[in-house]
Amino acid sequence: MIESIDRVVNAIGGFLYRPYIVPLFLLAAGLYFTIRTGLIQFRLFGESIRVVKEKPKEKGSISSFGALMVSTASRVGTGNIVGVSTAICLGGFGAVFWMWVVALVGGASAFIESALAQVYKKRDADGSSYGGPSYYMEQALHQRWLGIVFAVVLILTYVVGFNMLAAYNLQDAFGGFSFYVKGRTPYIIGAILAVLFAVCVLGGGKRLTNVTGVLVPVMGLLYIVMSLVVVFMNIRIFPSVIANIFRDAFNFKAAFSGFTGSCIMWGIKRGLYSNEAGMGSAAITAAAATTDHPVRQAYINMTGTFWDTIVVCSITGLCIASSGMLGQIDPATGSLYTGSALTIAAFKTVLGPLGGWLVTIGIALFAFSTILGWEYHGEKAFEYLLNTHKLNIIYRLVFSCVVFFGATMQLDLVWKLSDIANALMAIPNLICMLLLSGEIARDIREFQKILDKERGR
């Protein structure tokens, strides 16, 4: 049965990730948005940093910073550690470069979807706002059926695929320690994780933003500092590491002779999984923020791809590349280091056993905050389907149970399902964004006048 499911999943994934379908569409759409917005992710990056500091004008509403933290919590997660190491193992060091490309053009995609979410958001009875791709598909394109399809795919993606994947990666990070017993420890960790998660989400959306608002900066700073120490200690080989990344990235003969296993493919897959630009998930949190103009919030959300991929994913890739652990045998398993074990081994080369513990704790924080962010995205899709939030308690309890089961399951099939789900979310959302990008281009010109006035020009 499992083999049959695996064959079907491989066939669907192989079709979607042909060079001229998802990879080409994702990059072409990002380039189009970049040109249409006047290179906005580069031109106004400084303005986006300034806007993050602004406080909400309405008391009790979610701030732009809070919305960014929930969005970043879902972006900056296990994809930055396990996803990057998997991409390097399967696609080589050149995969890091193509993750950069996805992030750079993806900044414009994140901008467009976040602005659309703000334009077409709705207000709840308590004054809070909500929205996302399903809402602008229904209101702008007048296609509720498309919004329903997107919501269903999003729920399956986050409740089942990504949720289980993050829970598995969290417990798997402890696999190299002596106390880990394969048939018992995953269940214990899964139960603890499910209980902690339930405590957080049963507090409601505002409490969720408070939790992630603390977790994301702490885990990000801790991980970046550790990573920089590892890179600095291997600074002598840093030039050759950069050279390897670019040499592998532009080895097109090897890439296109077997595209499904190339650095381009794995860079695009894991880049999309990591920063989610164009998938529509970040638009859901953007809609929840209180701001005076849609473009102002879009500025904030587009920075998420930068912090996620250009900063955190790059540091992971550089640590692995400079450590010399790629292609080495893991004595605990007798096979090559892969996934979280590869990243942990890379940190241990400089920091010793302490490095293993620090990375494991980092993975746990990344995974936990990721699950919190994904729960929020799926919950908003659930509300869209039922047109009410009164049944959210059922959704949150089911999600908590799935967290437990995810910690006890196997990895390979869930990765494949997640890649397919990424594509099925991105394709309809990108098409909608292309159709509505002209409206956002007008909003940008309008907001530029506001900026000029604020700056006294």
NUKOLNU-615285 format. One record per residue (C-alpha): x, y, z; residue in three letters. Coordinates in pm, whole numbers, padded with zeros to 5 digits, always signed. Example, Ala and Ser with C-alpha at 12.3 -4.5 7.8 and 13.67 -1.06 7.14 Angstrom:
BEGIN
+01230-00450+00780ALA+01367-00106+00714SER
// end
This chain:
BEGIN
+00000+00000+00000MET+00274+00245+00103ILE+00472+00159-00212GLU+00170+00235-00431SER+00115+00569-00258ILE+00484+00648-00297ASP+00472+00576-00673ARG+00171+00806-00718VAL+00336+01080-00512VAL+00659+01048-00713ASN+00465+01073-01041ALA+00276+01386-00933ILE+00586+01551-00789GLY+00791+01462-01096GLY+00532+01628-01320PHE+00492+01946-01113LEU+00866+02000-01074TYR+00959+01962-01437ARG+01182+02258-01535PRO+00909+02435-01730TYR+00625+02401-01476ILE+00672+02505-01110VAL+01044+02609-01123PRO+01007+02827-01433LEU+00670+02967-01326PHE+00793+03053-00976LEU+01104+03236-01099LEU+00929+03403-01396ALA+00647+03532-01176ALA+00896+03664-00919GLY+01094+03842-01190LEU+00774+03992-01333TYR+00668+04122-00991PHE+01019+04259-00934THR+01005+04457-01259ILE+00641+04560-01212ARG+00714+04703-00866THR+01036+04875-00972GLY+01277+04646-00784LEU+01089+04723-00465ILE+01255+04454-00250GLN+01590+04627-00311PHE+01485+04988-00360ARG+01282+05026-00039LEU+01436+04767+00190PHE+01546+05037+00435GLY+01192+05176+00452GLU+01056+04830+00530SER+01290+04804+00830ILE+01172+05142+00960ARG+00805+05050+00926VAL+00850+04737+01139VAL+00907+04956+01444LYS+00570+05130+01419GLU+00304+05049+01681LYS-00061+04979+01596PRO-00293+05276+01621LYS-00582+05067+01752GLU-00549+04931+02104LYS-00551+04550+02124GLY-00496+04497+01752SER-00209+04296+01607ILE+00086+04519+01521SER+00283+04505+01197SER+00570+04358+01400PHE+00343+04094+01553GLY+00215+03992+01212ALA+00572+03971+01083LEU+00672+03750+01378MET+00391+03501+01310VAL+00481+03503+00942SER+00851+03464+01023THR+00773+03189+01272ALA+00633+02981+00987SER+00919+03076+00753ARG+01215+03055+00990VAL+01185+02697+01101GLY+01312+02348+01035THR+01354+02436+00667GLY+01645+02658+00768ASN+01832+02368+00929ILE+01698+02035+00802VAL+01576+02174+00469GLY+01910+02334+00384VAL+02113+02028+00482SER+01877+01806+00278THR+01913+02035-00025ALA+02293+02025+00001ILE+02300+01646+00048CYS+02082+01585-00259LEU+02174+01879-00483GLY+02523+01985-00377GLY+02648+02322-00254PHE+02502+02498-00560GLY+02157+02451-00409ALA+02240+02734-00166VAL+02276+02978-00456PHE+01939+02884-00603TRP+01781+02927-00262MET+01919+03282-00273TRP+01763+03338-00614VAL+01422+03216-00494VAL+01446+03450-00194ALA+01555+03756-00393LEU+01280+03735-00654VAL+01043+03600-00390GLY+01062+03928-00199GLY+00849+04092-00469ALA+00605+03799-00463SER+00570+03831-00086ALA+00509+04203-00130PHE+00227+04156-00384ILE+00042+03886-00187GLU+00068+04080+00140SER-00062+04400-00020ALA-00354+04212-00177LEU-00436+04056+00161ALA-00455+04404+00316GLN-00668+04545+00033VAL-00926+04265+00051TYR-00919+04187+00424LYS-01236+04177+00634LYS-01322+04299+00982ARG-01449+04077+01261ASP-01707+04184+01520ALA-01433+04253+01776ASP-01253+04487+01537GLY-00975+04247+01439SER-00905+04188+01071SER-00854+03871+00869TYR-00798+03770+00508GLY-00560+03601+00267GLY-00558+03442-00079PRO-00899+03278-00046SER-01054+03616+00025TYR-00895+03804-00264TYR-00970+03512-00496MET-01335+03544-00400GLU-01367+03924-00385GLN-01135+04038-00663ALA-01180+03751-00910LEU-01533+03656-00794HIS-01432+03290-00778GLN-01530+03151-00438ARG-01477+02796-00563TRP-01111+02880-00617LEU-01089+03024-00267GLY-01239+02703-00127ILE-00993+02486-00319VAL-00703+02698-00197PHE-00826+02682+00164ALA-00860+02302+00152VAL-00509+02262+00007VAL-00369+02501+00267LEU-00529+02308+00555ILE-00397+01976+00424LEU-00054+02131+00376THR-00018+02281+00722TYR-00224+02047+00938VAL-00090+01726+00787VAL+00222+01781+00575GLY+00420+02065+00732PHE+00293+02004+01084ASN+00402+01640+01086MET+00730+01729+00919LEU+00822+01988+01182ALA+00721+01757+01469ALA+00929+01474+01322TYR+01232+01697+01269ASN+01209+01822+01627LEU+01218+01478+01785GLN+01472+01349+01530ASP+01717+01619+01641ALA+01758+01425+01968PHE+01843+01103+01781GLY+02219+01132+01838GLY+02197+01144+02217PHE+02238+00842+02442SER+01897+00875+02607PHE+01718+00844+02271TYR+01537+00511+02226VAL+01382+00480+01879LYS+01065+00300+01983GLY+00993+00513+02288ARG+01151+00859+02286THR+00957+00994+01982PRO+00630+00922+02165TYR+00749+01101+02480ILE+00874+01404+02287ILE+00558+01404+02075GLY+00335+01406+02383ALA+00529+01690+02548ILE+00525+01891+02225LEU+00150+01839+02175ALA+00070+01953+02531VAL+00289+02264+02509LEU+00143+02350+02172PHE-00216+02309+02297ALA-00143+02540+02593VAL-00027+02812+02352CYS-00299+02790+02086VAL-00589+02758+02326LEU-00497+03108+02442GLY-00612+03259+02111GLY-00452+03453+01828GLY-00325+03747+02036LYS-00146+03508+02273ARG+00001+03330+01971LEU+00164+03649+01847THR+00303+03715+02197ASN+00461+03368+02214VAL+00616+03384+01868THR+00720+03745+01923GLY+00952+03620+02198VAL+01058+03287+02043LEU+01153+03405+01695VAL+01409+03673+01787PRO+01564+03456+02060VAL+01603+03148+01845MET+01720+03353+01546GLY+01990+03540+01737LEU+02109+03227+01918LEU+02138+03029+01597TYR+02307+03311+01402ILE+02568+03368+01674VAL+02653+02996+01691MET+02673+02975+01314SER+02902+03274+01282LEU+03139+03116+01535VAL+03159+02799+01324VAL+03216+02995+01002VAL+03477+03220+01165PHE+03673+02922+01299MET+03687+02787+00942ASN+03756+03126+00783ILE+04066+02999+00601ARG+03858+02786+00365ILE+03576+03040+00331PHE+03685+03158-00018PRO+03683+02800-00149SER+03338+02745+00006VAL+03194+03043-00185ILE+03370+02924-00500ALA+03215+02577-00464ASN+02866+02724-00424ILE+02892+02929-00744PHE+03072+02659-00942ARG+02807+02400-00862ASP+02524+02648-00918ALA+02629+02720-01275PHE+02714+02366-01377ASN+02416+02363-01613PHE+02529+02055-01806LYS+02509+01842-01491ALA+02193+02017-01374ALA+01982+01968-01685PHE+02105+01616-01756SER+01920+01511-01442GLY+01707+01807-01339PHE+01503+01635-01068THR+01819+01574-00864GLY+02002+01895-00952SER+02110+02184-00735CYS+01860+02408-00916ILE+01567+02183-00834MET+01661+02127-00471TRP+01742+02495-00423GLY+01398+02591-00557ILE+01215+02321-00359LYS+01378+02396-00028ARG+01384+02770-00092GLY+01008+02768-00146LEU+00955+02544+00158TYR+01169+02773+00369SER+01044+03124+00281ASN+00699+03036+00134GLU+00707+03342-00096ALA+00415+03324-00339GLY+00240+03041-00156MET-00008+03276+00009GLY+00054+03176+00369SER+00230+03499+00469ALA-00063+03695+00324ALA-00287+03552+00597ILE-00080+03706+00876THR-00036+04029+00676ALA-00415+04067+00666ALA-00432+04047+01047ALA-00208+04350+01098ALA-00341+04701+01161THR-00186+04958+00928THR-00284+05281+00756ASP-00201+05159+00406HIS-00175+04812+00242PRO+00165+04892+00093VAL+00311+04974+00435ARG+00234+04623+00564GLN+00357+04469+00238ALA+00694+04637+00297TYR+00721+04453+00627ILE+00625+04110+00501ASN+00862+04117+00208MET+01156+04138+00451THR+01064+03792+00583GLY+01221+03621+00280THR+01544+03813+00340PHE+01580+03716+00707TRP+01471+03360+00641ASP+01680+03264+00338THR+01949+03524+00273ILE+02049+03531+00641VAL+01952+03212+00826VAL+01959+02957+00542CYS+02285+03100+00410SER+02453+03066+00748ILE+02342+02702+00775THR+02476+02628+00428GLY+02807+02801+00499LEU+02849+02609+00826CYS+02795+02275+00655ILE+03017+02364+00360ALA+03305+02487+00577SER+03289+02199+00826SER+03389+01926+00581GLY+03120+01692+00718MET+02927+01649+00391LEU+02986+01295+00268GLY+03111+01170+00606GLN+02977+00860+00784ILE+02760+00897+01092ASP+02899+00641+01343PRO+02560+00617+01514ALA+02387+00489+01199THR+02669+00367+00977GLY+02537+00580+00688SER+02608+00930+00558LEU+02517+01230+00769TYR+02188+01377+00648THR+01922+01619+00771GLY+01956+01758+01121SER+02239+01513+01199ALA+02455+01679+00930LEU+02402+02027+01074THR+02467+01904+01428ILE+02787+01731+01314ALA+02900+02053+01144ALA+02860+02251+01466PHE+03033+01982+01670LYS+03352+02022+01462THR+03405+02358+01631VAL+03191+02363+01946LEU+03215+01997+02046GLY+02926+01831+02236PRO+02802+02178+02334LEU+02745+02250+01966GLY+02526+01942+01938GLY+02310+02051+02229TRP+02286+02409+02109LEU+02176+02309+01760VAL+01928+02058+01900THR+01774+02327+02121ILE+01775+02561+01822GLY+01592+02304+01609ILE+01338+02254+01888ALA+01269+02629+01907LEU+01258+02666+01529PHE+01020+02372+01492ALA+00792+02479+01777PHE+00753+02837+01654SER+00701+02706+01300THR+00415+02485+01416ILE+00258+02781+01595LEU+00271+02991+01279GLY+00133+02712+01062TRP-00155+02654+01302GLU-00257+03017+01260TYR-00252+02993+00879HIS-00457+02673+00874GLY-00702+02812+01127GLU-00781+03111+00909LYS-00846+02879+00613ALA-01072+02671+00838PHE-01267+02984+00929GLU-01304+03072+00561TYR-01454+02732+00478LEU-01706+02740+00765LEU-01759+03117+00763ASN-01727+03121+01142THR-01459+03106+01410HIS-01682+02940+01671LYS-01550+02592+01585LEU-01182+02685+01606ASN-01145+02488+01929ILE-01208+02167+01731ILE-00944+02263+01476TYR-00688+02343+01746ARG-00743+02014+01928LEU-00712+01815+01603VAL-00397+02007+01515PHE-00250+01927+01857SER-00317+01555+01805CYS-00152+01565+01463VAL+00156+01720+01626VAL+00186+01407+01841PHE+00144+01164+01550PHE+00386+01360+01334GLY+00663+01308+01587ALA+00625+00930+01556THR+00612+00898+01174MET+00869+00859+00897GLN+01017+01143+00695LEU+01061+01069+00323ASP+00697+01048+00215LEU+00600+01357+00418VAL+00876+01561+00246TRP+00740+01456-00096LYS+00382+01539+00000LEU+00495+01877+00133SER+00668+01960-00196ASP+00351+01877-00389ILE+00142+02084-00150ALA+00382+02378-00195ASN+00326+02364-00569ALA-00053+02328-00543LEU-00069+02635-00318MET+00173+02846-00521ALA+00026+02792-00869ILE-00329+02933-00814PRO-00200+03208-00584ASN+00064+03325-00833LEU-00191+03328-01115ILE-00423+03542-00903CYS-00134+03774-00812MET-00041+03816-01178LEU-00397+03914-01264LEU-00417+04168-00980LEU-00060+04304-00980SER-00167+04615-01173GLY-00383+04722-00880GLU-00089+04695-00640ILE+00136+04885-00880ALA-00111+05176-00856ARG-00113+05147-00477ASP+00267+05169-00475ILE+00261+05495-00669ARG-00004+05631-00432GLU+00195+05530-00124PHE+00513+05682-00265GLN+00341+06020-00243LYS+00262+05951+00123ILE+00627+05857+00188LEU+00751+06173+00018ASP+00518+06380+00237LYS+00635+06199+00554GLU+00997+06266+00460ARG+00921+06632+00389GLY+00999+06617+00020ARG
// end
